[in-house]
Amino acid sequence: MKNNQTIKCNVKSCEYNKCDCNECNLEEIMVSCNSGCKTDKVHEKNETICDSFKKKEQ
């Protein structure tokens, strides 16, 4: 990654989460507004989601 940046993640169900150290193994992620968020007024923490999420195969 550029500038020694690290993406931390504690979502255990995501395939890109290295669960032993809570690091995302993608070089970049896409964060988008959750459904219903059509304005610049994002106040609630649940209004954003990681669009790069991929469910881990069990």
C-alpha positions as CSV (number, residue, x, y, z in Angstrom):
1,M,0.0,0.0,0.0
2,K,1.1,3.6,-0.5
3,N,2.5,5.6,2.4
4,N,2.5,2.5,4.7
5,Q,-1.3,2.7,5.2
6,T,-3.1,-0.2,6.7
7,I,-6.8,-1.1,6.5
8,K,-8.0,-2.7,9.8
9,C,-11.1,-4.9,9.8
10,N,-12.9,-7.0,12.4
11,V,-15.6,-8.4,10.2
12,K,-14.9,-12.1,10.6
13,S,-17.3,-13.1,7.8
14,C,-15.3,-11.2,5.1
15,E,-13.0,-13.2,2.9
16,Y,-10.4,-10.4,2.9
17,N,-10.1,-10.1,6.7
18,K,-6.9,-11.8,8.0
19,C,-8.6,-12.8,11.3
20,D,-5.4,-13.4,13.2
21,C,-4.4,-9.7,13.0
22,N,-7.7,-7.9,11.9
23,E,-6.1,-6.6,8.7
24,C,-7.8,-6.3,5.3
25,N,-5.6,-8.0,2.7
26,L,-7.0,-5.8,-0.2
27,E,-4.8,-3.0,-1.5
28,E,-7.8,-0.7,-1.5
29,I,-11.4,-0.7,-0.5
30,M,-14.6,1.0,-1.6
31,V,-16.8,2.6,1.0
32,S,-20.2,3.6,-0.1
33,C,-23.4,5.0,1.3
34,N,-25.8,2.4,2.5
35,S,-29.3,2.2,0.9
36,G,-31.3,5.3,1.4
37,C,-28.3,7.6,1.7
38,K,-28.7,10.0,-1.2
39,T,-27.5,13.3,0.4
40,D,-24.2,14.6,1.7
41,K,-25.7,14.5,5.3
42,V,-24.3,11.3,6.6
43,H,-24.9,11.3,10.4
44,E,-25.4,7.7,11.4
45,K,-22.5,5.3,11.6
46,N,-24.7,2.6,9.9
47,E,-25.0,4.8,6.7
48,T,-21.7,3.6,5.3
49,I,-20.8,0.1,4.2
50,C,-17.7,-1.6,2.6
51,D,-18.6,-2.4,-1.0
52,S,-15.5,-4.6,-1.2
53,F,-17.0,-7.1,1.3
54,K,-16.9,-10.7,0.0
55,K,-18.5,-13.4,2.2
56,K,-16.0,-16.0,3.4
57,E,-16.7,-19.5,2.2
58,Q,-17.5,-21.8,5.1
